[in-house]
Amino acid sequence: MAMVGAMRRCEITGLSVDRSAERLIMLNAVTAVIYLAIGGILALLIALTRWQTVHLLGPQRFYEFLSTHGMVMLIFWILFFEVAGLIFASTVLLSTRMTIPRLGWLAYGLMLGGSVVATVLMLSGRATVMFTSYPPLRAQTHWYYAAVLVFAVGAILAVVHFFVNIVAARLRGEVSSLPLFTFALIGAAIIALWSLVSGALALFPVWLWTLGVIPEVDPGIYRLLYWGLGHGAQQVNLAAMVGVWYGLASLTTGARPLNEGLSRIAIVLYVLFINMGAMHHLLVDPGLGTWVKNVNASYFMYAAVMGSLIHAFSIPASMELALRERGFRRGLFEWLRRAPWGEPGFAALVVSMVLFGLLGGISGVIIGGPQVNMISHNTLLIPAHFHMTVVAGTTTAFMGIAYYLVPLIFQRQLLFRRLAQWQPYVYGLGMLILGLGLGLAGHWGVPRRHWDITFSTAPALGVNLQELRPEIAVFLAMVGIGGVIAVVGGAMFVLAAVATVFVGQRTPRPAVGRIIPEVFSPYPAIAGGAGEPAKTTHRGFEVPGTLVISVAFLILFIFLYGFSWFELSRVPWKIG
């Protein structure tokens, strides 16, 4: 390992690594995995409560754990990992130094302090306000809102630091064309700024309200501002996940985007339209007019969906082209059969794309329209959708890239490689069963955010969904069984990551599987951005396999979309 001052040269990739950036990447990544483990344990207990036969937790503990699970998994795990990614993409991947290390440490300290206090308060039952924290629902202590605001300020500083690093590198003349991976994270960072500022504007008045400084909070304005964070945070994940998809495709198959400019335009579509589509969370909100809801949910959302469809074709097509160029040309799918299925990064990429696209993406478009949303909004169909996007999609992709970045950054041999090879499949199987169980139960009308769907504590209602529709018990059993399998898969990842970090053999050249090291050279080349056009002579249409898969996906999309409207036509009550 060659050392130059505060920098070191990675012997695998050839990239220069700033020691300050390296330490912050390590801390953010380790913190993220700790929160992932906490959230996974809570997920297991919640899933076993949703399984009505087991019904593990009492109502008070269920809501405490559900509140904590939402914040820990949707905000803390994801954002700490994404900050690690932002530092990596703005320093290591560009072979440049961190501009203001103290700013990075300040951001990390604020995020850590805020998240720890908020988590303790939620687990102690003093902030059982669920993920949305809708007023007039109020935590017992103002410290909860103060802690979340401190975390948000830290996250904003981390995002600002990301931009400072890139601008400073450009001004020093160290960077020209940005890699697509970094470009995608710029999109994620822009959405993150919007989301975090919107969340802070929503929560700050609530904090003043709990302090007694102001007499009340307007719930309608809170909901509007809150979903700038609630939805935007998930779109940060989407943009970052797409960047990871391109990165994993390059690392494991040597793929380069078919049309890198088009891929970048698709990311810009996210920036311009994805947060406007956040209005679909408020489709049943009486405080907004029909015109606003329809314009946002029926036009802006589809512009963002167009971006996803571009990536959905571009990434598998680029992998097919790369594998065909390596000689796997027979028939439509020899390239797919000969793909590196035993490589954890490739397995995570495929599991993430399939579950996100088939279950998360299609369901999102269906329930994102005003009409169908009216009958699904408060059912388990909604958690089914966001578990397929954020958990099966984003979390699986992040796990996949971690199998390469952890050994490279920590300079340790990856332990339990065989476990890592199976982990994405186990995790994906669990999430598939859980998602189908939630989705079918929601389709049958099972409400979300309710501890007991038999309504045993409210017999006056005279409603017992399980007696009315016995098949619901099977769907909820799927939720429990799928949750157990998914938690086992998550534990496999945590075990491999933690063991590698703390007891893996130190080495400047860790074994990182069958990655294509050429994607890092010439710099910066990972997932495109090398500035050198590929010297390839095309012979007609070279990705027929991807075309067949895409057509099959579109047929399924059209069928499910049409079926949802058929189901809507059978609703016995009037809408509007």
N, C-alpha and C positions, 0 to 999 in steps of 0.2 A: 504494500500500500504506500503510495507516494504521498507525502505530506507537504503542503505549501501553506505555512502560516495557519490561519484558522480554517483552511479548506483541506479536503482530502479528495483523492481521485478514486472513484468506484472502479474496481478492477473488472467488473462484469459489464457495466454499461459504458464506461469511459466518461461518465458525467462528473463534474466537480460538485462536491457536497460541502455546503457551509455548515460548520459544526454547530453554530447557534440554531440554524434552521433545523438541523438534524435532531437536536435535543428537544425542540418544541414539537416536532413531528412525533417523536417518541412519546412525550407526555400526553399530547392530545389523543394519540392512538390508544395508549394504555387506558386513559380515562374513559374513552369511548367504549372499549371492551368491558370495563367494569360496569358501566351503565347498561350495556347489552346483557350482561349476566344477571343484573338485578331485574331488568325488565323481563327477561326470560323466565325467571323464577315466579314473578308475579303473573306472567301470562299462563303458566302451568296451573296456578291456583284458580285463576279466573276461568280458564277453559273447563276445569273440573267442577266449577260451580255452574257454568252454563249447561254442562251435561246433567240434565235434570235428575237422572237416577242417582248420581253421586251428590250433587248440590253441596259442595264441600264447605263453603264459607257462609257465615251469617250475613245479614244485610249490611250492617255497619262496616264490617271488615271488607266486604265485597266492594262497596263504594270507595273506601279508602284506597284499596289496592288498584281499583280501576282508574281512579284519578292519578295515582302515582305511575301506573303502567303507561298511561297515555303520554304524560309529560316526559317520562324517562325514555320511552322508545321513539316517540315522534319528534322530540326536541333534543334531549341531552345526548343520547347515543349518536343520533344522526349528525348533529351539529359539531360535536367534538371530532367525529371522524372526518367531516367535510372540512373543518378548519385544518386538520392534518393534511388533507388533500390540497387545500388552497396554498399552504406553505410549500408543499412538495412541487406543485405545478408552477409556482412563481419564483422558486429558487433552484431546487435540485434539477428539475427538468430543463431549466434554461441555463444550467451551469453558471449561475450567478449568485451573488451573496445576498443575505437578508439585509435590508436597508436600515431598519430601526429595531434591533433585537429587543430593546426594552419595551417597545410598544407591543410586541408579540407576547412578552411575559406578562405585561399588564392585562392584556386581553384574556390570556389563559387564567390568571388569578381571579379576575372578575367572574368569568364563566364558571370556574370551579367553585368559588365561594357561593355564588348565587344558586347554582344547581344543588349543592349539598344542603344548604339551608331549606330550599324549597322541597327537596325530597324528604328530609326529616320531618318537616311540618306536615306534609301529606300523609306520610306513614303513621304519624302520631295522631291523626284524626283531627288536626286543627285547620286543615285546608282541604276538606272533602267537597270540592267544587267542580269535579270532573274536568276534562281537558278544556272545555269551552269557558268555564267560569262565568256563565251568563248572570249579570245582575238581574233581579235583586238578590239572587243567590250570592252569599258573601262568606269568605273565609273567616274563621274566628279571630285571626290575628292579621294585622296589617303587614307583618314581617313577610308573609308569603308573597304579597304583591311586590314588596320592596326587593325581595330576593330574585323574583323573576325579572324585574326591571334591571337589576344589577347584571344578571346573566345576559340580558338583551344588549346592554351597553357594551359588555365585553365582546359579544359576538359581532356587534357593529364595528368595534375597533379592529377585530381580527379581519373582517372583510375589507375595511379601509386599508389595513396594512398590506393585504394582498395586492390591491391596486397600486399602492406606493411602491412595492417591490417591482412590479412590472414596468411602471412608468420610469422609475429610476434606472432600471436596466436598459430601457429604450434610450433614455437620455445619455447614458454612458456608451451607447453604441454596441452593447453586448448582445442585443437581440434584434432580429429583423422580423421574419415571419414567425408568428406564434404557432406552436403545435395545436392540432385540433383539440387535443385533451385540455390544454390550457384555455383555448378559446371557449370550449364548452363550460369550463369553470368560471370564465368571465361572465357568461350568461347566467350561471347559477348565482354568482356574486351580486350581479345587478338585481336579480329577483330577491336575493337575500336582504339587500339594503331596503328595498321597498317593504318587504315583509316585516323586518325587525322594527323599522320606524313605525309602520302601521300598528304593530302589536304594542309598542311602547305608548303610542298615542291612545290606544284603547285602555291599557292597564293603568296608566298614570292617574287619570281621574278616579278610577276605582280605588287606587291606593289612598288618594286624598279623601275619598268618601269614607273609607274604613278608619281614617285618622280623625274624622269628624270635621275636616276643614271645609268640605262642601256638603250640602244637605242631601244630594241625590245624584244619580248618574242616569243619563238617558239610555235606556236599554237598546233602543233602535240604533242610535249612533254607535254604541258599543259593539253591537253585532256586526254592523257594516265595517267598522275599523278592525274588529277582531279577525274577521275572515280574510282580511288582507294578510294577516299572519297565518291563520289556521290553514288556509288554502295555499298561500304563497310558500310556506315552509315546505309543503309537499312538492311544489314545483321546483324549488331549489334542489330537492332530491332528484326530481326528474331530469333536470339539466345535468346535474353531476353524474347521475347514473348513465346517461347517454354518453358522456365523456368516458366513463369507465368501460362501457361496452366497446367503444372504438378502441380504447387502450387494450382491453383483453383480446379483442379480435386480432390486433396487430401482434401482441406478445405471443399468442398461442398458434396463430396460423400465418403470420407475416402479411396479413391483409392490409391493403391501403384503400381508402374510400374511392368508390367508382368516380365520383365527382365531388371533390372536397369543397368546392365553392357552394354546391347545392346543400351539402351537409351543414355548412356554416349558416346559410340562409335559413335552414330549418331551425337552427338554434336561435337565430334572431326572431323567428316567428314566436318562439316561447317567450322571449323577452317582451315582445310587443303585445301579445294577446293572452298569455296564460293567466295573468292575474286579473284581467278583465273578466275572464271566465269564472272567477271565484264567486260571481253572483249566484252560481247554481246552488250554493249552500243556503241561499236566502230565498229560494223559489217559493217557499211556503210562508215567508215572512210578510206580515200585513203592512209593514212600514214602507215597502217599496212598491212602485207602480209596475204595471204589466209591461209597459214599453221598455223600461230599464232591464227588467228580467229577461225579456225575450231577446233584446239586442245583445246582451252579454252572453246569455247561455246558448243562443241559437246561431250567433255569427262569430263572435270573438272566440268562443270555445272551439268552433270547427276550424278556425285558422290555426289554432294551436295543435289540434288533432292532425291537421295536414303536415305539420312539422314531424309529429311522431310517425306518421305513415312513411315519410321520406326516410327516416332513420330505420324503420322496420324493413324497408327494402334494401337500403344501401348497405347495412352492416352484414346481413347474411350473403348478399350478392358479392360483397368484397371478399368474404371468406371463401365463397365458392370459386371465385376467379383465382384467388391465391392458391387454393388447393388443386385446381385444375392445372395451373401453371407448374405445379410440382409433379404432374403426371397422372393425377386421378381424374381421368377424362371419360371413362366408359359410362355410357348411359346417363340418366338424369341425376342419379344420386350416389355414384361411386365416391365422389368427393365427400359426401356426408357420412357414408359408411366408414371411410378411412380417416375421418377427422379425429383429432386427439381426445377421445372421450375419457381417457384415463387421466387427463391433465385437469387438476382442480379448477384452474382458471377458465378453461373452455367449458367444463361441466357447469360451473356457476353462471357463465355467460348464457348458455343455452337455457338452463332452468329459469334464469331471471327473465330472459326475453319471452319465452313461451308463456310463463305464468302471468307476466305483466301484460303481454299482448292479448292473450286469449281471454283471461278472466278479468284482469284489472282494466285494460283499455276498452274492451267492448262494453263491459258493464258501466264504465264511466260515461261513455257517450250515451248509452240508453237512459241512465238515470239523470243525466245532465240536462235533459229536455224538460220543460215545465210540466207537460202533461203526465208522463210516466212518473216523474218525481213526486207528484201529488199522492200516489198510492204506495210509494216505497220509502219515503223520506225517513220515517221513524221506525223502520224495520231493520232486522239484522242484515238486509241486503246491502246497506251502506257500509257497515264494518267489513262485510265480505269484500266489497270493492276496494276499500283502502288497505286492507290487509294484503290483497293481491298486488297492489301497487307499491306501497311503502315497504312491506315486509318481504313478500315473495320476490318483488322486483328489485327495489333499491338495496335492501339488506343483503340479499344473495349476491348481488353484483359487488358490493363493498367487501363482502367476505372473499370473493374470488380474487380481487386485486390485492387484498391483504396477504394472500399466500406468496406474492412476489415482493411486495414492498416491505413486509416485516423482515424477511431474511436480508434484503439489500440494505435497509436503513439500520437495522440492529446489528448487522454483520454476524449473523448466527445461522447455523444449519437448521432448516425446517425439520422439526420433529414430527413423528406420527404421519409420515407422508401417505401411507396406505389409508389411514383414517381420513386424511384430507381429500383423497381421491373419491371416497364414498360420501363425504359430508354433504356436498351440494345436492346429491340425489336424495339422501335421507331427509334433509331439510325441505327440499322441494316437495317430496311426497307428503310430508306432514302438512305443509301449507296448502297443498292441493286438496287434501281431505278436509282440512279445517275450512278452507274457502268455500268448497261445495256445500258443506254442512251449514255454514252461516248463510250462504246465498239461498239455498233451498228453504231453510227455515224462514228467512226473510220473505221469500216469495209466497210462503204460506201464511204470512202475516204476523210472525213472531216479533214483538217489539224489541228495540235495542234500549240500552240504558235502564233496564228493569231487572232487578235481582231475581224475581220469581214470576215466570210467565203464567203460572197457574193462578196468580193473584190470590193466594191462600190467605194473605193478610187483609184482603178486601173482599170478603164473600158477598157483600151487598151488590157487587158488580155482576155477579152471576155468570162470570166468564172463566172457562178453563179450556185454553186452546188445545191442550193435549187430549182432553176427552173429546173435544170437537173434531180434531184431526189427529188420529193416533200416529200417523207417519211422522209427525213433528218430533216424536221421541227419538226416532232413528236419526233424523238430521242433527239433533242436538248431541246425540251419542257420537256422531261423526266429528262434531266440534271438539268434544273431549278427546277422542282417540287421535284425531289429527293434531291437536295441540300437544299431546304427549310426544308424538313422533317428531314434531317440529322442534320441541324443546330439546329432545335427544340430539337432533341434528345441530341445533345451536350450541349445545354443550360440547359437541365434537369440535366445532370451530374454536370455541373459547379454550378448550384443552390444548389444541394444537398451537394456538397463538400464544397463550400464557407460557406453556412449556418451552416454546422456541425462544421467547423473550428472556426467560429467567434461567433456563438450564441448557439451552441449545449451545452446541460447540461454537466458540468464537472463531471466525475465519474471515479474511478479507474477500474470499471467493466462495460464498455459500452456494450450494446446489439449488438451482431455482427451476428444475424441471426442464421441459422441452420448449422453453421460450425462444423466440427468435431475437437474439441480441442485436441483429442488424437494424432493428427498428429504432435503436437509439443513435445510430450512426448512418449518414452524417447528421450531426446535431442541427436543430432539434427535429427528429424524424418520427417520434412515436405517434402513431395514428395520423400520419400526414404532416404537413407543415414543413417538409424538408426544403421546399423551395426548388426542388429538382423534379421535373416531370418524369414519370415512369417511362422507361424506354421499352414499351411493349407494343407489338403490332397486333391489333385486334383482328380476329377472323370472324366477322359477323357477330351475332348475339351469343355471348359466351356464358351466360348465367341462366340457362333454361330451368335448372332445378329450383332456383329461387323464384322464378316466375310462376312455376306450378304451385309452390308453397304459398305464394302471395295470393294467387287466384283462389286457392282453397280457403285461405283466411278470409278473403273478401266475401266468398259465398256464405261462410259461417256467420260473418258479421251481418250480412243482409238478412239471413234467416232469423237470427236472434233479435235483430232490430224490428223486423216485421212481426215476429211472434209477440214481442212486448206490446206492440200496438193492438194486436188481436186480443191479448189479455186485457188491455185497457178497455176495449170495446165491450167486455163482458162484465165490467164493474156495474153493480146494480144501482149505485147512487150517482147523482149528477156532480160534475166538476164545475166550479165557478159560479 
